[in-house]
Amino acid sequence: MTALRLTALQSEHALFDNKIDGRYLSSAELAAFLGLSQHTIRAWRKFRIITPIKFGRSVRWLLKDVLEELTKRRQSI
């Protein structure tokens, strides 16, 4: 993910603060929001690039946490 794309996602995120920020997203919703495939989300989870929140067997994502993890990862490269 390029720095420009990540910056664009963060600015888009500001538009969705009221609707998505506090809501737990499914993998499909996260993939759609980021413009990625669900396979990519599963691979990132497997390789611990992003960390989900688990409710029993259900896996959910907080967009704020995902964006922070991607930003930290980008800055460390």
Secondary structure, DSSP 4 states (H G I P E B T S, - for coil): --HHHHHHHHHHHHHTHHHHTTSEEPHHHHHHHHT--HHHHHHHHHTTSS--EEETTEEEEEHHHHHHHHHHHHHH-
